[in-house]
Amino acid sequence: MGESERGESAPRRRVSYWCANGHESRPSFAVDAEVPENWDCPRCGLPAGRDEQTPPAPPRNEPYKTHLAYVKERRSDADGEAILEEALAKLRRQREEP
């Protein structure tokens, strides 16, 4: 469908956004549309803001943690030793029973 068949297009305005890498993107919005504060940079994917001097900070990526890493965050080495000793004692008692 051509533009002439669709009728008049809404009046547009371009808004500049800058990311932490210094990329500028200029998406267009309808004049009466609410302009968002942040926009994803199409070049690098970082969040971009409307203030060139202070763009949004890149998101902090947390490294992948194993189950053991989460357990070690919650328990000290002494706690781990005590739990292990308790489990071993239980196994020894079970083995001694007929």
Secondary structure, DSSP 4 states (H G I P E B T S, - for coil): --HHHH-PPPPEEE--EEETT--EE--EEETTSPPPSEEE-TTT--EEES-SSSPPPPPPPPPP--HHHHHHHHS-HHHHHHHHHHHHHHHHHHHH--
